[in-house]
Protein backbone atom coordinates (compact mmCIF):
# COMPACT_ATOMS: atom_id res chain seq x y z
CA UNK A 1 0.00 0.00 0.00
CA UNK A 2 1.27 3.49 -0.85
CA UNK A 3 0.33 6.91 0.45
CA UNK A 4 -0.16 9.33 -2.41
CA UNK A 5 -0.87 13.06 -2.45
CA UNK A 6 -3.12 15.13 -4.70
CA UNK A 7 -1.14 17.88 -6.43
CA UNK A 8 -2.23 21.51 -6.85
CA UNK A 9 -4.10 20.62 -10.08
CA UNK A 10 -6.07 17.81 -8.42
CA UNK A 11 -4.04 14.99 -9.97
CA UNK A 12 -3.11 11.73 -8.29
CA UNK A 13 -0.07 9.74 -9.37
CA UNK A 14 -0.49 5.98 -9.38
CA UNK A 15 2.78 4.43 -8.16
CA UNK A 16 4.90 2.92 -10.97
CA UNK A 17 4.93 -0.61 -9.49
CA UNK A 18 1.13 -0.65 -9.53
CA UNK A 19 0.97 0.86 -13.05
CA UNK A 20 3.33 -1.85 -14.32
CA UNK A 21 1.51 -4.68 -12.54
CA UNK A 22 -1.85 -3.53 -13.93
CA UNK A 23 -0.34 -2.67 -17.34
CA UNK A 24 -1.71 0.86 -17.15
CA UNK A 25 -0.63 3.27 -19.83
CA UNK A 26 -1.06 6.91 -20.74
CA UNK A 27 -4.55 7.58 -22.05
CA UNK A 28 -6.27 4.71 -20.21
CA UNK A 29 -9.80 5.73 -19.18
CA UNK A 30 -11.31 5.20 -15.74
CA UNK A 31 -14.63 5.62 -14.03
CA UNK A 32 -14.41 7.02 -10.51
CA UNK A 33 -17.13 6.26 -7.98
CA UNK A 34 -17.61 7.44 -4.43
CA UNK A 35 -18.86 4.50 -2.40
CA UNK A 36 -19.21 6.12 1.00
CA UNK A 37 -17.47 8.59 3.26
CA UNK A 38 -13.79 8.59 2.26
CA UNK A 39 -13.90 5.53 -0.02
CA UNK A 40 -13.53 5.96 -3.78
CA UNK A 41 -13.00 3.34 -6.46
CA UNK A 42 -11.33 3.65 -9.86
CA UNK A 43 -12.45 1.21 -12.56
CA UNK A 44 -10.55 1.05 -15.83
CA UNK A 45 -12.81 1.10 -18.87
CA UNK A 46 -12.01 0.26 -22.47
CA UNK A 47 -14.05 2.89 -24.30
CA UNK A 48 -13.33 1.45 -27.76
CA UNK A 49 -14.47 -2.03 -26.66
CA UNK A 50 -17.56 -0.53 -25.07
CA UNK A 51 -18.45 1.23 -28.35
CA UNK A 52 -17.83 -1.95 -30.37
CA UNK A 53 -20.07 -3.90 -27.99
CA UNK A 54 -22.83 -1.29 -28.29
CA UNK A 55 -22.57 -1.29 -32.10
CA UNK A 56 -22.75 -5.09 -32.10
CA UNK A 57 -25.86 -5.11 -29.89
CA UNK A 58 -27.51 -2.44 -32.06
CA UNK A 59 -26.79 -4.51 -35.19
CA UNK A 60 -28.10 -7.72 -33.55
CA UNK A 61 -31.30 -5.96 -32.55
CA UNK A 62 -31.73 -4.64 -36.09
CA UNK A 63 -31.97 -1.07 -34.87
CA UNK A 64 -31.11 1.96 -36.93
CA UNK A 65 -28.75 4.53 -35.40
CA UNK A 66 -30.96 7.40 -36.68
CA UNK A 67 -33.95 5.82 -34.93
CA UNK A 68 -32.01 5.60 -31.66
CA UNK A 69 -30.81 9.22 -32.01
CA UNK A 70 -34.37 10.35 -32.64
CA UNK A 71 -35.61 8.48 -29.57
CA UNK A 72 -32.88 9.97 -27.39
CA UNK A 73 -33.62 13.47 -28.66
CA UNK A 74 -37.36 13.05 -28.04
CA UNK A 75 -36.74 11.78 -24.51
CA UNK A 76 -34.29 14.64 -23.79
CA UNK A 77 -36.85 17.18 -25.02
CA UNK A 78 -39.58 15.58 -22.90
CA UNK A 79 -37.38 15.69 -19.80
CA UNK A 80 -36.38 19.30 -20.48
CA UNK A 81 -40.02 20.39 -20.83
CA UNK A 82 -40.91 18.51 -17.66
CA UNK A 83 -38.07 20.19 -15.77
CA UNK A 84 -39.14 23.67 -17.01
CA UNK A 85 -42.70 23.06 -15.77
CA UNK A 86 -41.48 22.11 -12.30
ABEGO torsion letter per residue (X at the ends): XBBBBBBAAGBBBBBAAAAAAAGBBBGBBBBBBBABEABBBBBBBBAAAAAAAAAAAAAAAGBBAAAAAAAAAAAAAAAAAAAAAX
